[in-house]
Amino acid sequence: MGGSGFSTDRVKERLFTCGVLLPEQPPESDGPLSELKALVEAAEAEVVGDGFTQTRSRQHPATLFGKGKVEEIGDEAKRLEADGIVVDNDLTPAQGRNLEKAWGTRVIDRSELILDIFSRRAQTQQARLQVELAQNIYLMPRLRRMWTHLERMEGAVGTRGPGETQLETDKRLLNKRITDLKRELSVIERRKQREVSARGSEFVVGLVGYTNAGKSTLLNRLTGSAEFAADMPFATLDTRTRRWILPDRRTVLLSDTVGFLQRLPHHLVASFHATLEETLHADLILHVVDASNPDAHHQMNAVDEVLGDVSGHLASDIIVLNKVDRVGDRLGLALLDGELRDRGIEVVHVSAHSGEGVDELTELVRRRLDDRSGLVDVTAPPGDGRTVAVVRGAGAVLEEEVSEDGTVRMRVRMSPGALGLMRRKAGPNAAFAAADEAAGAWLGLTQESGTD
């Protein structure tokens, strides 16, 4: 049977882009509005036209743009039959109302666009609640824009009192919803804190970076996972933690979370504060950078700003220059590398896609784990297979011998947390001793220490 010709595909919204370039904004190597256009596409909409920008020393308080540019943008959007106009700036409620009135179409600012993308990508209950909270906080001062239809009937019988009453009712309902969301999130966050505390004996590595830097692809490469990874902004919103088995068989936890962005909405950062903290409180932070992006330096600064705002971290532990297989400007990469090393930052070049440099990154992480570990001598009596299995899973076995009577002696490198876990799970007759004084001080063991 032939098709009916009816398509169920949703028609993409056609959006025109524009923005004011202010002195504090870093330039975009791909041209003004390039990041905004990528965000529009991530929101599953279509960009129409080349977009308009205006360079100003400060925003126009009423309309963001100057009067002439407002008219020019409105005319171009009508000519292109755009369904709406996206502004690459955060608008005040008054600016939003004035621009919608001037352009006669829906106006979306940068924060609203980002929130829309987040709402599409949120998968877990926590992420959905966090996005809704951020959306409601954003919406609160803008409720009046939803009631502009009343202004067109100003003075008409029955419109003044009821309109104001409904607006106040909406405000009360929104305030109540914000309070309820915060309460629900608090419950989830306390539960997650307990989960994090329960794995406190394990070494945790956190991945941070600008959106689309390749964190999820790197997580998949290192852990053998198959997490969703895509060449688009904000492919990941939820914190994902996977086990990473190092070549010496020690296991660390690798945690990936939402990517950052220049001018990320403050209320969005606040809503995701707990999610970000879960990663930022890791034992080691890897800052993943898209080395192939000409704006890599500005993107790194944007990440550092969020790190400072959320947790007080001023810098990451290791900079991972990713996507080196795509780098065309090798001189630029060398200059960036040199600048970072001059600041005393450890740097590694990798390609999460091809695997280049992954062994070097693994070795760096192994050395950092060694710095927080000590040598422990373990003695397991004959037949104590449980202790042997626990030790092999908890640390890196450097030496192992079995005596004639079946007693197993192992020298193991492990962290204090792993030692605590091992002592709890080992057999009752296993014995543990520090290999030297330094290890004894670090691990809280003496040569006579046992399982007590």
C-alpha positions as CSV (number, residue, x, y, z in Angstrom):
1,M,0.0,0.0,0.0
2,G,1.3,3.4,-0.9
3,G,2.0,6.1,1.7
4,S,-0.6,8.7,2.5
5,G,1.9,11.5,2.2
6,F,1.3,12.5,5.8
7,S,4.6,13.0,7.7
8,T,4.7,12.5,11.5
9,D,8.1,14.3,11.7
10,R,7.9,17.4,13.9
11,V,8.6,20.5,11.9
12,K,11.6,22.3,13.3
13,E,11.1,25.7,14.7
14,R,12.9,28.4,12.6
15,L,14.8,30.8,14.8
16,F,16.8,33.9,13.9
17,T,19.8,34.7,16.0
18,C,21.2,38.0,17.3
19,G,23.2,39.5,20.1
20,V,25.1,42.4,21.6
21,L,28.9,42.0,21.8
22,L,30.0,43.5,25.1
23,P,33.7,44.3,26.1
24,E,33.9,41.5,28.7
25,Q,32.8,38.8,26.2
26,P,35.6,36.7,24.7
27,P,35.7,36.6,20.9
28,E,34.5,33.4,19.1
29,S,37.0,32.1,16.5
30,D,34.2,30.7,14.3
31,G,32.6,34.1,14.3
32,P,30.0,35.9,16.4
33,L,27.0,33.8,17.4
34,S,28.6,30.5,16.4
35,E,28.1,29.0,19.9
36,L,24.6,30.3,20.0
37,K,23.8,28.7,16.7
38,A,25.2,25.4,18.0
39,L,22.9,25.7,21.0
40,V,19.9,26.4,18.8
41,E,20.6,23.2,16.8
42,A,21.1,21.3,20.1
43,A,17.6,22.4,21.0
44,E,16.4,20.7,17.8
45,A,15.5,24.0,16.0
46,E,16.7,25.4,12.7
47,V,18.8,28.5,12.4
48,V,17.7,30.9,9.7
49,G,19.8,33.7,8.2
50,D,23.3,34.7,9.3
51,G,22.2,36.6,12.4
52,F,22.9,40.2,13.5
53,T,25.2,41.5,16.1
54,Q,25.8,44.9,17.5
55,T,29.0,46.0,19.4
56,R,28.2,48.2,22.3
57,S,30.1,49.4,25.4
58,R,27.0,48.5,27.5
59,Q,23.5,47.2,27.1
60,H,20.6,49.6,26.2
61,P,18.6,49.4,29.4
62,A,15.2,49.1,27.6
63,T,15.9,47.0,24.6
64,L,19.5,45.7,24.8
65,F,20.2,46.9,21.2
66,G,20.0,50.4,19.9
67,K,16.7,51.5,18.3
68,G,17.9,51.2,14.7
69,K,19.3,47.7,15.3
70,V,16.0,46.6,16.9
71,E,14.1,47.7,13.8
72,E,16.7,46.0,11.5
73,I,16.5,42.7,13.4
74,G,12.7,42.7,13.3
75,D,12.6,43.4,9.6
76,E,15.1,40.6,8.8
77,A,13.3,38.1,11.0
78,K,10.0,38.9,9.2
79,R,11.7,38.6,5.8
80,L,13.0,35.1,6.7
81,E,9.6,34.1,8.3
82,A,11.3,33.2,11.5
83,D,9.1,31.6,14.2
84,G,11.1,33.4,16.9
85,I,14.2,35.3,17.7
86,V,17.1,34.1,20.0
87,V,19.2,36.7,21.7
88,D,22.8,35.7,22.8
89,N,22.5,37.6,26.0
90,D,20.5,37.4,29.2
91,L,17.5,39.8,29.0
92,T,15.9,41.6,31.9
93,P,12.2,41.0,32.2
94,A,11.6,44.6,30.9
95,Q,13.9,44.1,27.9
96,G,12.2,40.8,27.0
97,R,8.7,42.5,27.1
98,N,9.9,45.5,25.0
99,L,11.6,43.3,22.4
100,E,8.6,41.0,22.0
101,K,6.4,44.1,21.6
102,A,8.8,45.6,19.0
103,W,9.3,42.4,17.0
104,G,5.9,40.9,17.4
105,T,7.2,37.4,17.9
106,R,8.5,35.2,20.6
107,V,11.9,36.2,22.1
108,I,14.2,33.6,23.7
109,D,17.3,34.8,25.6
110,R,20.5,32.7,26.1
111,S,19.5,31.4,29.6
112,E,16.1,30.3,28.3
113,L,17.6,28.4,25.4
114,I,20.1,26.6,27.7
115,L,17.3,25.7,30.1
116,D,15.3,24.3,27.2
117,I,18.3,22.0,26.1
118,F,18.7,20.9,29.7
119,S,15.0,20.0,30.0
120,R,15.3,17.9,26.8
121,R,18.4,16.0,28.0
122,A,17.5,15.4,31.7
123,Q,17.1,11.6,32.2
124,T,17.2,11.0,36.0
125,Q,14.7,12.3,38.5
126,Q,17.4,14.5,40.1
127,A,18.3,16.1,36.8
128,R,14.7,16.7,35.9
129,L,14.0,18.3,39.3
130,Q,17.1,20.5,39.0
131,V,16.1,21.7,35.6
132,E,12.5,22.5,36.7
133,L,13.9,24.4,39.7
134,A,16.1,26.5,37.5
135,Q,13.3,27.1,35.0
136,N,10.9,28.3,37.7
137,I,13.5,30.6,39.3
138,Y,14.1,32.0,35.8
139,L,10.4,32.4,35.2
140,M,9.5,34.1,38.5
141,P,10.4,37.7,37.6
142,R,9.1,37.2,34.0
143,L,5.5,36.1,34.8
144,R,4.2,39.5,33.7
145,R,5.3,38.7,30.2
146,M,2.8,35.8,30.2
147,W,0.0,38.3,31.0
148,T,0.8,40.9,28.3
149,H,-2.6,40.1,26.7
150,L,-4.2,41.9,29.6
151,E,-2.4,45.1,28.6
152,R,-4.1,45.0,25.2
153,M,-7.5,45.1,27.0
154,E,-6.5,47.8,29.6
155,G,-9.6,49.5,30.9
156,A,-12.0,46.9,29.6
157,V,-14.6,45.7,32.1
158,G,-13.4,42.9,34.3
159,T,-9.8,42.9,33.2
160,R,-8.0,44.9,35.8
161,G,-8.7,43.3,39.1
162,P,-9.0,39.6,38.0
163,G,-5.8,40.0,35.9
164,E,-3.8,41.2,38.9
165,T,-5.3,38.5,41.1
166,Q,-4.4,35.8,38.7
167,L,-0.8,37.1,38.4
168,E,-0.5,37.1,42.2
169,T,-2.0,33.6,42.3
170,D,0.6,32.4,39.8
171,K,3.4,33.9,41.8
172,R,2.2,32.1,45.0
173,L,1.9,28.8,43.1
174,L,5.3,29.2,41.6
175,N,6.9,30.0,44.9
176,K,5.3,26.9,46.5
177,R,6.6,24.8,43.6
178,I,10.1,26.2,44.0
179,T,10.0,25.3,47.8
180,D,8.7,21.8,47.1
181,L,11.4,21.2,44.4
182,K,14.1,22.3,46.8
183,R,12.8,20.0,49.5
184,E,12.6,17.0,47.0
185,L,16.2,17.7,45.8
186,S,17.4,17.9,49.4
187,V,16.1,14.4,50.0
188,I,17.8,13.1,46.9
189,E,21.1,14.9,47.6
190,R,21.3,13.5,51.2
191,R,20.8,10.0,49.8
192,K,23.5,10.6,47.2
193,Q,25.8,11.9,49.9
194,R,25.4,8.7,51.8
195,E,26.1,6.7,48.6
196,V,29.3,8.8,48.1
197,S,30.3,8.3,51.7
198,A,29.8,4.6,51.4
199,R,32.5,4.4,48.6
200,G,34.8,6.7,50.5
201,S,37.5,4.0,50.6
202,E,37.9,4.2,46.8
203,F,40.0,6.6,44.8
204,V,37.7,8.9,42.7
205,V,38.7,10.7,39.6
206,G,36.4,13.5,38.4
207,L,36.1,14.6,34.8
208,V,35.3,18.3,34.2
209,G,35.4,20.5,31.1
210,Y,33.6,22.7,28.7
211,T,30.6,21.2,27.0
212,N,31.5,19.0,24.0
213,A,35.1,18.6,25.1
214,G,34.8,14.8,24.8
215,K,34.5,13.8,28.5
216,S,31.9,11.1,27.9
217,T,34.0,9.6,25.0
218,L,37.0,9.6,27.3
219,L,35.0,7.9,30.0
220,N,34.0,5.2,27.6
221,R,37.5,4.8,26.3
222,L,39.0,4.4,29.8
223,T,36.3,2.2,31.4
224,G,35.0,0.2,28.4
225,S,31.5,1.7,29.0
226,A,29.0,2.6,26.3
227,E,27.6,5.8,27.7
228,F,25.8,8.2,25.4
229,A,28.4,10.5,23.7
230,A,27.6,12.9,20.9
231,D,29.1,15.9,19.1
232,M,26.7,18.4,20.6
233,P,26.4,20.7,23.6
234,F,25.2,19.1,26.9
235,A,25.0,15.5,25.8
236,T,25.5,14.6,29.5
237,L,23.6,16.2,32.4
238,D,23.7,13.5,35.1
239,T,26.7,12.5,37.0
240,R,27.9,9.0,35.8
241,T,30.4,7.0,37.8
242,R,32.1,3.9,36.3
243,R,34.9,1.6,37.5
244,W,38.2,2.1,35.7
245,I,40.6,-0.9,36.1
246,L,44.2,0.2,35.9
247,P,46.9,-2.0,34.3
248,D,48.1,-3.1,37.8
249,R,44.5,-4.3,38.5
250,R,43.8,-1.5,41.0
251,T,40.3,0.0,40.5
252,V,39.4,3.7,40.6
253,L,36.1,5.4,40.1
254,L,35.8,7.7,37.1
255,S,33.0,10.3,37.4
256,D,31.6,12.4,34.5
257,T,29.1,15.2,34.8
258,V,27.5,18.1,33.0
259,G,29.8,20.3,30.8
260,F,30.3,24.0,31.4
261,L,29.7,26.9,29.2
262,Q,30.7,30.6,29.0
263,R,28.1,32.7,30.7
264,L,26.3,29.7,32.1
265,P,23.2,30.9,33.9
266,H,23.8,31.4,37.6
267,H,20.5,29.9,38.7
268,L,21.3,26.8,36.6
269,V,24.7,26.4,38.3
270,A,22.9,26.8,41.7
271,S,20.4,24.2,40.8
272,F,23.1,21.7,39.7
273,H,25.4,22.6,42.6
274,A,25.1,19.3,44.4
275,T,25.6,17.3,41.1
276,L,28.7,19.3,40.3
277,E,30.0,19.0,43.9
278,E,29.8,15.2,43.7
279,T,32.4,15.3,40.9
280,L,34.5,18.2,42.2
281,H,35.0,16.5,45.6
282,A,36.9,13.7,43.8
283,D,40.4,12.8,44.9
284,L,41.8,13.9,41.5
285,I,40.2,16.2,38.9
286,L,41.0,15.9,35.2
287,H,40.1,19.0,33.2
288,V,39.3,17.8,29.7
289,V,39.9,20.4,27.0
290,D,39.0,20.3,23.3
291,A,42.5,21.1,22.0
292,S,41.2,21.3,18.4
293,N,39.0,24.3,19.3
294,P,40.6,27.7,18.6
295,D,38.7,29.0,21.7
296,A,40.2,26.4,24.0
297,H,41.9,29.0,26.2
298,H,38.6,31.0,26.7
299,Q,36.8,27.7,27.4
300,M,39.3,26.7,30.0
301,N,38.8,30.0,31.8
302,A,35.1,29.5,31.8
303,V,35.5,26.1,33.4
304,D,37.9,27.5,36.0
305,E,35.3,30.2,36.9
306,V,32.6,27.6,37.6
307,L,35.1,25.5,39.6
308,G,35.9,28.5,41.7
309,D,32.2,29.4,42.2
310,V,31.0,25.9,43.1
311,S,33.8,24.5,45.2
312,G,36.6,27.0,45.7
313,H,38.9,24.9,43.3
314,L,41.2,27.4,41.6
315,A,42.7,24.8,39.2
316,S,42.3,21.2,38.1
317,D,44.9,18.6,39.0
318,I,45.7,17.5,35.4
319,I,44.8,19.2,32.1
320,V,43.8,16.6,29.4
321,L,44.2,18.2,26.0
322,N,41.8,16.0,24.1
323,K,41.0,15.6,20.4
324,V,44.7,16.1,19.4
325,D,44.1,14.0,16.3
326,R,41.9,16.9,15.0
327,V,44.4,19.7,15.8
328,G,45.4,21.6,12.7
329,D,47.4,24.3,14.4
330,R,50.2,22.4,16.1
331,L,52.1,25.6,16.9
332,G,49.0,26.9,18.8
333,L,48.8,23.6,20.7
334,A,52.5,23.8,21.6
335,L,52.0,27.3,22.9
336,L,49.0,26.3,25.0
337,D,50.9,23.3,26.4
338,G,54.0,25.5,27.2
339,E,51.8,28.1,29.0
340,L,50.2,25.5,31.2
341,R,53.4,23.8,32.1
342,D,55.0,27.2,32.9
343,R,52.2,27.6,35.5
344,G,53.2,24.2,37.0
345,I,50.2,22.3,35.7
346,E,50.6,18.7,34.6
347,V,49.4,18.2,31.0
348,V,48.8,15.2,28.8
349,H,47.8,15.0,25.1
350,V,45.2,12.4,24.2
351,S,42.6,11.5,21.7
352,A,39.6,9.7,23.3
353,H,38.5,8.8,19.8
354,S,41.7,7.0,18.6
355,G,43.2,6.1,21.9
356,E,46.3,8.2,21.4
357,G,47.9,9.3,24.7
358,V,45.5,7.2,26.9
359,D,48.4,5.1,28.2
360,E,50.3,8.2,29.3
361,L,47.1,9.5,31.0
362,T,46.6,6.2,32.8
363,E,50.2,6.3,34.0
364,L,49.7,9.8,35.4
365,V,46.7,8.7,37.3
366,R,48.5,5.6,38.6
367,R,51.3,7.8,39.9
368,R,48.9,10.1,41.6
369,L,47.3,7.0,43.2
370,D,50.7,5.9,44.3
371,D,51.3,9.2,46.0
372,R,48.4,8.5,48.2
373,S,49.2,4.9,48.8
374,G,51.7,2.8,50.8
375,L,53.3,-0.6,50.8
376,V,51.6,-3.2,53.0
377,D,52.7,-6.8,53.7
378,V,49.7,-9.2,54.0
379,T,49.9,-12.7,55.3
380,A,46.9,-15.0,54.7
381,P,46.9,-18.4,56.4
382,P,46.4,-21.6,54.4
383,G,43.0,-21.9,52.7
384,D,42.1,-18.2,53.2
385,G,41.1,-17.6,49.7
386,R,38.8,-14.8,50.7
387,T,41.7,-12.6,51.9
388,V,43.7,-13.3,48.8
389,A,40.8,-12.3,46.6
390,V,40.1,-9.1,48.6
391,V,43.7,-8.0,48.6
392,R,44.0,-8.5,44.8
393,G,40.9,-6.4,44.3
394,A,41.9,-3.6,46.8
395,G,45.5,-2.8,45.7
396,A,48.3,-3.4,43.3
397,V,50.1,-6.7,44.2
398,L,53.8,-6.2,43.7
399,E,55.1,-9.5,45.2
400,E,53.4,-12.8,46.0
401,E,54.7,-16.1,47.3
402,V,53.1,-19.2,48.7
403,S,55.0,-21.3,51.3
404,E,54.9,-25.1,51.5
405,D,52.1,-25.0,54.1
406,G,49.9,-22.9,51.8
407,T,50.5,-19.5,53.6
408,V,50.3,-16.6,51.2
409,R,52.4,-13.6,51.6
410,M,51.9,-10.5,49.5
411,R,53.3,-7.0,49.3
412,V,50.6,-4.6,48.1
413,R,50.5,-0.9,47.3
414,M,47.2,0.6,48.4
415,S,45.6,3.7,49.8
416,P,44.5,4.1,53.4
417,G,40.9,3.8,52.4
418,A,41.5,0.6,50.4
419,L,43.4,-0.8,53.5
420,G,40.4,-0.1,55.7
421,L,38.1,-1.9,53.2
422,M,40.4,-4.8,53.0
423,R,40.8,-5.2,56.7
424,R,37.0,-5.3,57.1
425,K,36.5,-7.9,54.4
426,A,39.6,-10.1,55.0
427,G,39.6,-13.4,56.8
428,P,39.8,-13.2,60.7
429,N,43.3,-14.7,60.8
430,A,44.9,-12.4,58.1
431,A,47.7,-10.1,59.2
432,F,48.8,-6.8,57.9
433,A,52.0,-4.9,58.4
434,A,53.6,-1.8,57.0
435,A,56.6,-2.4,54.7
436,D,58.6,0.5,56.2
437,E,58.3,3.4,58.6
438,A,57.0,5.8,56.0
439,A,54.2,3.4,55.0
440,G,53.4,2.8,58.7
441,A,52.9,6.5,59.3
442,W,50.8,6.9,56.2
443,L,48.7,3.8,56.7
444,G,48.5,3.8,60.5
445,L,50.2,0.4,60.7
446,T,53.2,-1.1,62.6
447,Q,55.1,-4.2,61.9
448,E,52.9,-6.1,64.4
449,S,49.6,-4.8,63.2
450,G,46.9,-7.4,62.5
451,T,43.1,-7.3,61.8
452,D,42.1,-5.8,65.1
